[in-house]
Amino acid sequence: MEFRTKIQFSKSDISITHQDSILLLGSCFTENIGQLLQYYGFKALQNPHGILYNPISIFKSLEEIAQQKQYTMDDLIAHRQLYLSLQHHGKFSDSDANTVLSKINTAIHNAYTHWIGAEYIVFTIGTSFVYYHKERNTIAGNCHKIPATAFEKRLLSIEEIKQSYQSIQSILKDKKVLFTVSPVRHWRDGAIENQRSKSILIESTHQIIAENSNCFYFPSYEIMMDELRDYRFYAEDMLHPNEIAVKYIWQQFADVFFDDTTKKINDRIEKGRLLFNHRLKHTNTDENAAFETKKIQFKNAFKQDFPMIDIAF
């Protein structure tokens, strides 16, 4: 008997390899996938603006990267003795404005260098709810615990999301774009509102994909909600997928977007990671000397078999 329902999907027409550059933008689940891509030696860069959740801010961050936007003091807000950007995660905030600007502009510069050579862009969108900053006349990517009175909260429409994507469509024409909806539930909005929000994201995404031949979909949200619906697959907050769930979704991602050669390389890299992360209790022994020799042999064999992959074990 089968004790769960499985999401049925076919292998994609596109195939991601270790030679491809990948830029990932969006929610915290973006970082889950991005970290695994980096672990397996892919040329992946994630969230140069930090974690973002709504599609308007996510698309805007890519536009700023492509245009090499230079942030100035006019782009910052002072709040609670910190300077911050409404378009960036709190990790960029600081008590010194020049430090903030340096971190932001350096991140954009590095992201642009990665962007121009990227074959794939991955958008992980999390919510259709946005917070509109009244004074700055803009949708905030992060509210930074600024009082709610400074914002107007509202739900995006499908048409607004599509129009926002259309504004960056021209800079994406030579890229392959992968969309996925974050499997993390935004419970603060309530169960009903979370479902409304996710439904809008799913429908707008599928409409965008239907209208753009370079866009593709991966069902992270659907896998979590259906295949992994049991709470044993959730972290302690009962909202985020735990490590087991993330690895399972990653395996489905690999089955869809990796060919057999890429999977074999991943297997070799996994063996290498385990080998180099292992530590013997006693170092001044013949056993340890043999172990160090084994690591050198593995590294040399890997470089010989896969000279195109730059990875540090």
C-alpha positions in Angstrom: 0.0 0.0 0.0 1.0 3.6 -0.6 0.6 5.7 2.5 1.0 9.1 0.9 0.1 10.9 -2.2 3.1 11.8 -4.4 3.4 14.9 -6.7 3.7 13.7 -10.3 6.0 15.7 -12.5 8.2 15.0 -15.5 11.9 15.7 -16.0 12.4 19.2 -17.3 13.5 20.0 -20.8 16.3 22.0 -19.3 19.3 20.5 -17.6 21.4 22.4 -15.0 25.1 21.5 -15.0 28.1 22.5 -12.8 29.3 24.8 -15.6 26.2 26.9 -15.3 26.0 30.1 -13.1 22.8 30.4 -11.0 21.4 33.5 -9.3 18.8 32.8 -6.6 16.5 35.5 -5.2 13.6 35.4 -2.7 12.5 33.9 0.5 14.4 31.9 3.2 13.8 28.7 1.2 16.0 30.3 -1.6 18.9 30.0 0.8 18.1 26.4 1.6 18.4 25.5 -2.1 21.2 27.9 -2.7 23.3 26.4 0.1 22.8 22.9 -1.3 23.8 24.1 -4.8 27.0 25.6 -3.3 27.6 22.4 -1.3 27.6 20.4 -4.5 30.0 22.7 -6.3 27.5 24.7 -8.4 28.3 28.3 -9.2 25.4 29.7 -7.2 24.8 33.2 -5.6 21.8 33.8 -3.4 20.0 36.8 -2.2 22.4 39.7 -2.7 19.7 42.0 -1.1 19.1 39.5 1.7 15.9 37.5 2.2 12.8 39.0 0.4 9.3 37.6 0.3 7.0 39.4 -2.0 7.4 39.2 -5.8 7.5 43.0 -6.3 10.5 43.4 -4.1 12.2 40.3 -5.5 11.8 41.5 -9.1 12.9 45.0 -8.1 16.1 43.6 -6.5 17.0 41.9 -9.8 16.4 45.1 -11.7 18.7 47.0 -9.4 21.4 44.4 -9.9 21.1 44.5 -13.7 21.2 48.3 -13.7 24.1 48.4 -11.2 22.2 50.7 -8.9 24.4 52.8 -6.6 22.7 53.5 -3.3 23.1 56.9 -1.7 22.1 58.5 1.6 18.7 59.4 0.0 17.9 55.6 -0.2 18.4 55.0 3.5 16.1 55.5 6.4 17.2 56.2 10.0 15.3 54.2 12.6 16.3 53.3 16.2 19.8 54.6 15.8 20.3 52.4 12.7 20.5 53.3 9.0 18.6 50.8 6.8 17.2 50.2 3.4 13.6 49.3 2.8 14.7 47.1 -0.1 17.2 45.1 1.9 17.3 42.6 4.8 18.3 43.8 8.2 21.8 42.2 7.9 22.7 45.3 5.9 21.7 47.8 8.6 24.2 49.5 10.8 24.7 52.6 13.0 27.1 54.0 10.4 25.5 55.1 7.1 28.7 54.7 5.1 29.0 51.1 6.3 25.5 50.4 5.1 26.1 51.9 1.7 29.4 50.1 1.4 27.8 46.7 2.2 24.8 47.3 -0.2 26.8 48.6 -3.1 29.5 45.9 -2.8 26.8 43.2 -2.8 25.2 44.7 -5.9 28.5 45.0 -7.7 29.4 41.3 -6.9 25.8 40.2 -7.9 26.1 42.1 -11.2 29.4 40.3 -12.0 27.6 37.0 -11.3 24.4 38.1 -13.1 25.9 38.9 -16.5 27.2 35.3 -16.8 24.3 33.6 -15.2 22.3 31.0 -17.3 19.6 30.5 -14.6 17.6 32.8 -12.4 15.6 31.2 -9.6 12.8 33.1 -8.0 11.3 31.8 -4.7 8.3 33.9 -3.9 6.7 33.7 -0.5 3.7 36.0 -0.1 1.3 38.2 -2.0 1.0 40.5 1.0 3.0 43.7 0.8 3.6 46.7 3.1 3.5 50.0 1.3 5.6 52.7 3.0 3.5 55.8 2.8 6.2 58.4 3.2 8.6 56.8 0.7 5.8 55.8 -1.7 7.2 52.3 -2.2 6.6 48.7 -1.4 9.0 47.6 1.4 11.0 44.4 1.0 11.6 44.5 4.7 9.8 46.5 7.4 12.6 46.5 9.9 10.2 46.7 12.8 9.2 50.2 11.9 5.8 51.0 13.4 2.8 49.6 11.4 1.4 53.1 11.1 4.1 53.9 8.6 2.7 51.3 6.2 -0.4 50.2 4.4 -0.8 46.5 4.2 -2.5 45.0 1.2 -2.8 41.9 -1.0 -1.3 42.0 -4.5 -3.5 41.1 -7.4 -2.4 38.6 -10.1 -2.3 41.4 -12.6 0.1 43.5 -10.4 2.5 40.6 -10.1 2.4 39.9 -13.8 3.0 43.6 -14.6 5.9 43.7 -12.2 7.5 40.7 -14.0 6.9 42.3 -17.4 9.0 45.3 -16.2 12.0 43.0 -16.0 11.1 40.7 -18.8 13.5 42.3 -21.3 16.5 41.7 -19.1 15.6 38.1 -18.7 15.2 37.1 -22.3 18.5 35.3 -22.6 18.1 33.6 -19.2 16.2 30.6 -18.1 13.9 31.5 -15.2 12.8 29.0 -12.6 9.9 29.9 -10.4 8.9 28.2 -7.2 6.5 29.1 -4.4 8.1 29.0 -0.9 6.8 26.0 1.2 6.9 28.2 4.3 3.5 29.2 5.5 3.1 32.9 6.5 1.1 32.1 9.6 1.1 35.6 11.0 -1.4 36.5 8.3 -3.7 33.6 9.4 -4.5 30.3 7.8 -7.1 31.7 5.4 -5.1 34.7 4.4 -2.0 32.5 3.9 -3.9 30.3 1.5 -5.3 33.4 -0.4 -1.7 34.7 -0.7 -0.2 31.4 -1.9 -3.1 30.9 -4.4 -2.4 34.3 -6.0 1.3 33.5 -6.2 0.7 30.1 -7.8 -1.8 31.4 -10.4 0.2 34.5 -11.3 3.4 32.4 -11.7 1.6 29.9 -14.0 0.3 32.7 -16.1 3.8 34.2 -16.4 5.2 30.8 -17.4 2.4 30.3 -20.0 3.3 33.6 -21.6 7.1 33.2 -21.5 8.9 30.2 -23.1 12.0 30.7 -20.9 10.2 30.3 -17.6 9.7 27.0 -15.7 8.1 25.9 -12.5 9.1 23.7 -9.6 6.5 22.6 -7.1 8.2 23.2 -3.7 5.0 24.4 -2.1 3.0 21.5 -3.4 5.5 18.9 -2.4 5.6 20.3 1.2 1.8 20.6 1.5 1.0 17.2 0.0 3.8 14.7 0.1 5.3 16.1 3.4 2.1 17.2 5.1 3.1 15.3 8.4 4.5 17.6 11.1 7.5 15.4 11.5 8.8 17.2 8.4 8.6 20.6 10.0 11.0 22.6 12.2 10.0 23.5 15.8 7.9 26.5 14.7 5.7 24.1 12.7 6.0 26.4 9.7 9.4 25.9 8.2 10.5 22.7 6.6 13.1 20.8 8.6 16.4 19.5 7.3 14.8 16.2 6.2 12.1 18.0 4.2 14.6 20.4 2.6 16.8 17.4 1.5 13.7 15.6 0.1 12.6 18.7 -1.9 16.2 19.0 -3.1 16.2 15.4 -4.3 13.0 16.2 -6.3 14.7 19.3 -7.7 17.7 17.2 -8.8 15.4 14.6 -10.4 13.8 17.4 -12.5 16.7 19.5 -13.4 19.9 17.4 -13.3 21.0 14.7 -15.8 22.7 11.5 -14.9 26.2 12.9 -15.3 25.4 15.8 -13.0 24.0 13.4 -10.4 27.1 11.3 -10.6 29.3 14.3 -10.0 27.1 15.2 -7.0 27.7 11.7 -5.6 31.5 12.1 -5.9 31.3 15.5 -4.3 29.2 14.1 -1.4 31.8 11.4 -0.8 34.5 14.1 -0.9 32.6 16.3 1.6 32.2 13.3 4.0 35.9 12.3 3.6 37.3 15.8 4.2 34.9 16.6 7.1 35.9 13.4 8.9 38.4 13.8 11.8 40.5 11.1 13.4 40.9 11.2 17.1 44.7 10.7 17.1 46.8 12.6 14.5 50.3 11.4 15.2 49.6 7.8 13.9 50.2 5.7 10.8 46.4 5.6 10.5 46.1 9.3 10.2 49.0 9.5 7.7 47.2 6.9 5.5 44.0 9.0 5.9 45.7 12.2 4.7 47.2 10.3 1.7 43.6 9.1 0.9 42.4 12.6 0.9 45.1 13.8 -1.4 44.4 10.9 -3.8 40.7 11.7 -3.8 41.3 15.4 -4.6 43.8 14.6 -7.4 41.4 12.0 -8.9 38.5 14.5 -8.8 40.5 17.3 -10.5 41.6 14.8 -13.2 38.1 13.6 -13.8 36.3 16.9 -13.5 38.8 19.7 -14.3 36.0 22.2 -15.1 34.7 22.1 -11.5 36.3 24.5 -9.1 35.6 23.2 -5.6 37.5 23.3 -2.3 37.1 20.2 -0.2 
